[in-house]
């Protein structure tokens, strides 16, 4: 066995790998027979899986990996669904089981803590995280609101209209005001974009109310998260461990899944291509991974699979943490090159299928039967197979997982508060910002329309002609009469377009206003693979 050095503590065994644990041999645990099981940093962006039944040690394994990445200088993002992971911010307390495990596998136990930033969508136990409605996009928002196909189509029309008219959708009141406008002008918009049902708009509005009652409104708004703030190192070069405090968030699993998918999409759309770097730029742990795929429509599953497949070239490693490998679609499971499988129980036919499926994904070891071993693993023991330097999976080994060097268990409220106050991000996201957006613009237009009951006759004909391009009606030939708020807003939208295109040639006007090929008045919003707005 090679001599132990200080880098072995905390899961870091050198410049190019991190320690997962040491393999267990049939001839006992004499140190001369131990074999290190490591994760090569060069292959860490090929994604991974940590699976196993409740209570078998998944969270401890996740913490061991997070500590190893941090010590190697790689930032980590992890959802803490039970509160246990927050202890990584505090030194370990030499509890007997972990000291004994360290001695058992021949590594020094050196209590340590790691740089941590706490995040919380609700802003109670960490820095608030926000995203704008436009950044979430219609695809993820439809899933968050549990919309059917017809309602999703109407939501897409609303987003398209906002994009073409340059209306910023930042928070829920922006989306509500836009949907009210769509409902008021459903007939006219249907002639341009397809059927728009007031009933569908009403259903979407009701779902927005449900989301607001669940606290989702706190997530939608500004200042939006800058993903570069997840990719920090401290003064000693250790990667920051970003912990999403998700105990409360787990009560609304759709919001939890939507947020994580949005964050993955942001990383995919924003980060540059780097190929296979010497180490990842960020490692992303998805705990309770089955929530990402439960009841997801095929178009979303296909998109997730595509993002997972391609994001490795951005230097991001994605690690799914779940009880059962069958929780993940085969297309995603096939992308996960590094695997840690804790014990599974084979009580039901589905459990037995899961055991067989998990066993078949490993490169077999002739020394033991993998399917049998999965059901026999003790707590803190796992089957481990990672990628070698050539990118091929190693033979699976029965492994004792190395103990974390930070506290295993939650940080106290006082400890957490102290870390949040001392954070380099303190104050950056704490105060919401409400700048002019769709709500304010539409309200101002409606207010102006109330003051101007009549459009001058000389503009009436032009507005009537242009109204057909938008399907929102013109000036009614300058006739007097009291209009609804929606009609006034529609009229003001048309008037705005008239002012923008005044002086242009008729052909340019037709292309700018009437075109259906993506050319729109002003700068159109470009959307990414999951439908969110691309930042430029």
C-alpha positions in Angstrom: 0.0 0.0 0.0 1.4 3.5 -0.9 2.2 5.7 2.1 -0.6 7.9 3.3 -0.3 11.6 2.9 -2.4 14.5 4.1 -4.2 14.8 0.8 -5.9 11.5 1.4 -8.0 13.0 4.3 -11.2 14.6 3.1 -11.4 12.4 0.0 -8.6 14.0 -2.0 -5.8 11.7 -3.0 -3.8 13.9 -5.4 -4.0 16.4 -8.2 -5.9 14.3 -10.5 -8.5 12.3 -8.5 -10.6 12.2 -5.3 -11.0 9.2 -3.0 -14.3 7.5 -2.8 -13.2 4.6 -0.6 -11.3 1.4 -0.6 -12.4 -2.0 -2.0 -13.3 -4.8 0.3 -11.7 -8.2 -0.5 -12.8 -11.7 0.5 -9.6 -12.3 2.4 -10.5 -9.6 4.9 -9.5 -6.0 5.3 -5.7 -6.3 5.9 -4.4 -3.0 4.6 -2.0 -4.7 2.2 -5.0 -6.0 0.3 -6.9 -2.7 0.1 -7.4 -1.0 -3.3 -8.3 2.7 -3.6 -11.4 3.5 -5.5 -11.0 7.0 -6.9 -12.8 9.3 -9.2 -10.6 10.9 -11.9 -11.2 14.6 -12.1 -10.6 14.5 -15.9 -13.6 12.1 -16.1 -15.8 13.7 -13.5 -17.7 15.7 -16.2 -18.9 12.3 -17.6 -21.7 12.5 -14.9 -22.6 9.9 -12.3 -25.1 8.1 -10.2 -25.4 7.6 -6.4 -28.2 5.2 -5.7 -29.5 3.1 -2.8 -32.4 2.5 -0.5 -33.2 4.9 2.4 -30.6 4.7 5.2 -27.9 3.0 3.3 -25.5 5.9 3.2 -26.2 8.0 0.1 -26.0 11.3 1.8 -22.7 10.5 3.5 -21.3 9.4 0.1 -22.6 12.7 -1.4 -20.8 14.6 1.3 -17.6 12.6 0.8 -17.6 13.4 -2.9 -18.5 17.1 -2.3 -15.6 17.5 0.1 -13.2 15.8 -2.3 -14.3 18.1 -5.2 -14.0 21.2 -2.9 -10.5 20.3 -1.8 -9.6 19.8 -5.5 -10.7 23.3 -6.2 -14.0 22.3 -8.0 -17.2 24.2 -7.0 -20.2 22.1 -6.1 -24.0 22.7 -6.1 -26.1 20.3 -4.1 -29.7 20.3 -2.9 -30.1 19.5 0.8 -33.5 17.9 1.0 -33.2 16.9 4.7 -30.9 19.5 6.1 -28.2 17.0 6.8 -25.7 18.3 4.3 -25.4 21.7 6.0 -22.9 20.2 8.4 -20.2 20.3 5.7 -19.7 23.9 6.8 -18.5 22.7 10.3 -15.5 20.5 11.3 -16.1 16.9 12.1 -16.4 16.0 15.7 -14.5 12.7 15.8 -17.6 10.5 16.2 -16.6 6.9 16.8 -18.1 5.4 13.6 -16.2 7.7 11.3 -12.9 7.5 13.2 -13.3 3.7 13.1 -14.0 3.7 9.4 -11.0 5.9 8.7 -8.8 3.4 10.6 -10.5 0.5 8.9 -9.5 1.6 5.4 -6.2 3.2 6.4 -6.7 6.9 6.0 -6.1 9.6 8.7 -9.2 11.2 10.2 -8.6 14.9 10.3 -11.7 17.0 11.1 -12.1 19.8 8.6 -14.7 22.3 7.4 -15.3 23.6 3.8 -16.4 26.9 2.3 -20.2 26.9 2.0 -22.8 29.3 0.5 -26.4 28.7 1.6 -29.2 29.3 -0.9 -33.0 29.2 -0.4 -35.7 29.9 -2.9 -37.8 31.4 -0.1 -34.9 33.4 1.3 -35.3 32.1 4.9 -32.2 29.9 5.4 -29.9 31.3 2.8 -29.5 33.8 0.0 -32.6 34.1 -2.1 -32.6 32.6 -5.6 -34.7 34.3 -8.3 -35.2 33.9 -12.0 -37.5 35.9 -14.3 -40.5 34.5 -15.9 -38.9 35.0 -19.3 -35.8 33.0 -18.2 -37.9 30.1 -17.0 -39.6 30.0 -20.4 -43.0 28.5 -21.5 -41.8 24.8 -21.5 -40.7 24.7 -17.8 -43.4 27.0 -16.7 -46.1 24.8 -18.3 -44.7 21.8 -16.3 -44.5 23.8 -13.1 -48.2 24.8 -13.5 -49.2 21.3 -14.6 -50.9 22.6 -17.8 -52.4 20.4 -20.5 -51.4 20.7 -24.1 -54.1 23.3 -25.0 -53.2 25.5 -22.0 -49.5 25.1 -22.8 -50.2 26.3 -26.4 -51.9 29.4 -25.1 -49.0 30.1 -22.8 -46.6 29.8 -25.7 -48.7 32.4 -27.6 -48.6 34.7 -24.7 -44.8 34.4 -24.5 -44.5 34.9 -28.3 -46.6 38.1 -28.1 -44.5 39.4 -25.3 -41.3 38.6 -27.2 -42.5 40.4 -30.3 -43.8 43.4 -28.5 -40.7 43.8 -26.2 -42.7 43.3 -23.0 -40.4 42.1 -20.2 -41.9 39.2 -18.2 -40.1 39.4 -14.9 -42.6 38.3 -12.2 -46.1 36.9 -11.7 -47.9 40.2 -12.1 -46.3 40.7 -15.5 -47.5 37.4 -16.6 -51.0 38.0 -15.2 -51.3 41.3 -17.0 -50.2 39.8 -20.2 -52.7 36.9 -19.9 -55.5 39.4 -19.2 -54.6 41.2 -22.4 -54.6 37.9 -24.3 -58.0 37.0 -22.9 -59.5 40.4 -23.9 -58.2 40.0 -27.4 -58.6 36.2 -27.8 -60.6 36.5 -31.0 -58.2 38.8 -32.8 -55.1 36.8 -31.6 -56.6 33.5 -32.7 -56.6 34.7 -36.3 -52.8 35.2 -36.1 -51.5 32.6 -33.7 -54.1 29.9 -33.6 -57.0 29.2 -31.2 -56.9 31.2 -28.0 -59.5 30.2 -25.5 -60.5 32.4 -22.7 -61.2 29.3 -20.6 -57.6 28.2 -21.1 -56.4 31.6 -20.0 -58.6 31.3 -16.9 -57.1 27.9 -16.1 -53.6 29.3 -16.4 -54.5 32.2 -14.1 -55.9 29.8 -11.5 -52.7 27.7 -11.6 -50.7 30.9 -11.1 -52.7 31.6 -8.0 -51.9 28.1 -6.7 -48.2 28.7 -7.4 -48.3 32.0 -5.5 -50.0 30.4 -2.5 -47.2 27.8 -2.4 -44.6 30.6 -2.2 -43.5 30.3 -5.9 -43.8 34.0 -6.4 -40.7 34.5 -4.3 -38.7 32.6 -7.0 -39.9 34.7 -9.9 -38.4 38.1 -10.1 -35.2 40.1 -9.9 -32.3 40.3 -9.2 -31.9 37.0 -11.1 -29.2 34.6 -10.1 -25.8 35.0 -11.9 -24.5 31.5 -12.3 -21.0 32.7 -11.9 -21.7 33.2 -8.3 -22.0 29.4 -8.0 -18.5 28.9 -9.4 -16.3 30.5 -6.7 -13.3 29.4 -4.8 -12.1 30.6 -1.5 -8.7 32.2 -0.7 -7.1 28.9 -0.2 -8.3 27.6 -3.6 -11.0 25.3 -2.3 -14.2 25.1 -4.4 -17.3 26.6 -2.8 -20.0 24.1 -1.8 -23.3 25.7 -2.7 -26.1 24.2 -0.7 -29.7 24.7 -1.7 -31.8 24.5 1.5 -34.6 22.4 0.2 -36.5 21.1 3.3 -39.4 23.5 2.7 -39.1 23.4 -1.0 -39.7 19.6 -1.1 -43.3 20.3 -0.1 -43.7 21.6 -3.7 -41.9 19.0 -5.7 -42.8 20.6 -9.1 -41.2 23.8 -8.1 -38.1 22.0 -6.8 -37.7 20.0 -10.1 -38.4 23.1 -12.3 -35.8 25.2 -10.5 -33.1 22.5 -10.9 -33.9 22.0 -14.5 -33.8 25.8 -15.1 -30.5 26.0 -13.4 -29.1 23.2 -15.5 -30.4 24.9 -18.6 -28.8 28.2 -17.5 -25.4 26.4 -17.2 -25.9 24.8 -20.6 -26.8 28.0 -22.4 -24.3 30.3 -20.7 -21.0 28.4 -20.2 -18.6 28.2 -23.1 -17.5 24.9 -24.7 -14.3 23.5 -23.0 -14.3 19.9 -24.1 -12.9 17.6 -21.5 -11.0 19.8 -19.0 -8.5 18.5 -16.4 -11.2 19.1 -13.8 -14.9 20.1 -14.0 -15.8 23.8 -13.7 -18.8 22.7 -11.6 -20.3 19.5 -10.2 -24.1 19.4 -9.8 -25.8 17.0 -7.5 -29.5 16.3 -8.1 -31.0 14.7 -5.0 -34.4 13.1 -5.2 -33.7 12.8 -8.9 -36.9 11.0 -9.7 -38.8 14.3 -9.2 -37.2 15.6 -12.4 -38.8 12.9 -14.5 -42.1 12.1 -12.8 -45.0 12.8 -15.2 -42.7 14.8 -17.4 -44.0 15.0 -21.1 -41.8 13.4 -23.7 -40.7 16.6 -25.2 -39.3 17.6 -21.8 -37.7 14.2 -21.3 -36.0 14.5 -24.7 -34.7 17.9 -23.9 -33.3 16.8 -20.5 -31.5 13.9 -22.1 -30.0 16.2 -24.7 -28.9 18.7 -22.1 -27.3 16.0 -19.9 -25.6 14.5 -23.0 -24.1 17.8 -24.2 -23.4 19.7 -21.0 -20.3 17.7 -20.2 -18.6 19.6 -23.0 -19.2 22.7 -20.9 -17.2 21.2 -18.1 -20.2 20.5 -15.9 -20.6 17.1 -14.1 -24.1 16.1 -13.3 -24.7 13.5 -10.5 -28.1 12.1 -9.9 -28.9 10.9 -6.3 -31.9 8.6 -6.1 -33.2 5.5 -4.3 -33.7 3.3 -7.4 -31.9 3.4 -10.8 -35.2 2.7 -12.5 -36.2 6.3 -11.4 -34.2 7.6 -14.3 -35.0 7.1 -18.0 -32.7 4.8 -19.9 -31.5 7.6 -22.1 -30.3 9.5 -19.1 -29.0 6.5 -17.2 -26.8 5.6 -20.2 -25.0 9.0 -19.9 -23.8 8.3 -16.3 -20.3 7.0 -16.4 -19.3 7.1 -12.7 -21.5 5.0 -10.4 -21.9 4.4 -6.6 -24.5 1.8 -5.8 -25.6 1.3 -2.2 -27.8 -1.5 -1.0 -31.2 -2.2 -2.5 -33.9 -4.3 -1.0 -35.5 -7.0 -3.1 -38.9 -7.4 -1.4 -41.2 -6.8 -4.4 -41.1 -7.7 -8.1 -40.2 -4.0 -8.9 -37.4 -4.1 -6.3 -36.0 -7.3 -7.9 -36.1 -5.7 -11.4 -34.2 -2.7 -10.0 -31.5 -5.0 -8.5 -31.1 -6.8 -11.8 -31.1 -3.5 -13.8 -28.5 -2.0 -11.4 -26.3 -5.1 -11.6 -26.4 -5.2 -15.5 -25.1 -1.6 -15.7 -21.7 -2.5 -14.1 -18.7 -4.0 -15.7 -18.8 -7.4 -14.0 -16.3 -8.6 -11.4 -15.6 -12.3 -11.5 -14.9 -12.4 -7.7 -18.6 -12.0 -6.7 -22.1 -11.9 -8.0 -23.1 -8.3 -8.4 -26.8 -8.8 -8.1 -26.4 -10.7 -4.9 -23.9 -8.2 -3.5 -26.3 -5.3 -4.0 -28.7 -6.9 -1.5 -26.0 -7.7 1.0 -24.2 -4.3 1.3 -24.1 -2.9 4.8 -24.5 0.8 5.6 -21.6 2.8 4.3 -20.7 0.1 1.8 -21.3 0.4 -2.0 -20.5 -1.0 -5.3 -18.2 1.5 -7.1 -17.3 1.7 -10.8 -15.7 4.8 -12.2 -14.2 5.7 -15.6 -10.5 5.1 -16.2 -8.1 7.5 -17.9 -9.3 6.2 -21.3 -12.9 6.8 -20.5 -13.8 3.1 -20.1 -15.7 1.8 -17.0 -13.6 0.0 -14.4 -14.5 -3.4 -13.0 -17.0 -2.9 -10.2 -15.6 -3.2 -6.7 -17.3 -3.8 -3.4 -16.1 -0.7 -1.5 -16.1 0.8 2.0 -16.9 4.5 1.5 -14.4 7.0 3.0 -15.8 9.0 5.9 -16.4 12.8 5.5 -14.1 15.1 7.5 -16.8 17.7 8.1 -19.7 17.2 10.4 -22.2 14.6 9.4 -25.5 16.1 10.3 -27.1 19.6 10.2 -25.6 22.9 11.2 -27.4 24.8 13.9 -29.4 27.9 13.0 -26.8 30.1 14.7 -24.0 28.5 12.7 -26.0 28.9 9.4 -26.9 32.5 10.1 -23.2 33.3 10.8 -22.1 31.8 7.5 -24.9 33.7 5.6 -23.9 37.0 7.2 -20.2 36.5 6.4 -20.9 35.3 2.8 -19.1 37.1 0.0 -22.6 37.3 -1.6 -24.3 39.0 1.4 -26.6 41.7 0.3 -26.4 41.0 -3.4 -29.7 39.2 -3.8 -31.5 40.1 -0.5 -33.5 43.0 -1.8 -36.1 42.4 -4.6 -36.0 44.7 -7.6 -39.1 45.7 -9.5 -38.2 47.6 -12.6 -40.5 48.6 -15.4 -41.8 45.6 -17.2 -45.0 44.2 -18.8 -47.3 45.1 -15.9 -46.2 48.7 -15.7 -46.1 49.2 -19.5 -49.6 47.7 -20.1 -51.0 49.6 -17.1 -49.6 52.9 -18.4 -51.0 52.3 -21.9 -54.4 51.5 -20.4 -54.3 54.6 -18.2 -53.4 56.7 -21.2 -56.2 55.1 -23.2 -58.7 56.1 -20.5 -57.7 59.7 -20.9 -58.0 59.5 -24.7 -61.4 58.1 -25.5 -61.0 59.0 -29.2 -58.1 58.5 -31.7 -57.7 61.5 -34.1 -59.5 60.9 -37.4 -56.3 61.4 -39.4 -54.7 58.4 -37.7 -57.7 56.3 -37.8 -57.3 54.8 -41.3 -53.7 54.0 -40.7 -54.4 52.3 -37.4 -57.3 50.3 -39.0 -54.9 49.1 -41.7 -52.2 48.1 -39.3 -54.6 46.5 -36.8 -55.0 43.6 -39.2 -51.4 42.8 -39.0 -51.7 42.2 -35.3 -55.2 40.9 -35.1 -56.0 43.4 -32.3 -58.3 45.8 -34.2 -57.7 49.4 -35.2 -59.3 52.7 -34.2 -62.8 51.9 -35.4 -62.5 54.7 -37.9 -62.1 57.3 -35.2 -65.6 56.6 -33.8 -66.3 57.7 -30.3 -67.3 55.1 -27.7 -66.2 53.7 -24.5 -63.8 50.7 -25.0 -62.9 48.0 -22.6 -59.5 48.1 -20.8 -58.2 45.2 -23.0 -59.3 47.0 -26.2 -57.6 50.2 -25.1 -54.4 48.2 -24.4 -54.7 46.6 -27.8 -55.1 50.0 -29.4 -52.1 51.4 -27.6 -50.0 48.4 -28.7 -50.9 49.1 -32.3 -50.2 52.8 -31.8 -46.8 52.0 -30.5 -46.0 50.0 -33.5 -47.1 52.9 -35.8 -44.7 55.2 -34.1 -41.8 52.7 -34.4 -42.3 52.1 -38.1 -43.1 55.7 -39.1 -41.0 56.8 -42.1 -40.1 53.3 -43.2 -40.8 52.0 -46.7 -44.0 50.0 -47.1 -42.0 46.8 -47.9 -40.0 47.2 -44.7 -43.2 47.8 -42.8 -44.7 44.6 -44.0 -41.6 42.6 -43.1 -41.4 44.2 -39.6 -45.0 43.9 -38.7 -46.7 41.2 -40.8 -43.8 38.8 -41.1 -44.3 35.3 -39.5 -40.7 34.2 -39.9 -39.4 35.5 -36.6 -38.6 39.1 -37.8 -40.4 41.3 -35.3 -40.6 44.9 -34.3 -37.6 45.7 -32.0 -35.2 43.0 -30.8 -36.8 39.6 -30.6 -36.0 37.5 -27.5 -34.0 34.3 -28.4 -34.9 31.3 -26.3 -32.7 28.3 -25.5 -33.1 24.6 -25.4 -35.6 24.6 -22.4 -37.5 27.7 -23.6 -35.8 30.2 -21.3 -34.5 33.6 -22.5 -30.9 33.6 -23.5 -28.8 36.3 -21.8 -26.8 38.4 -24.2 
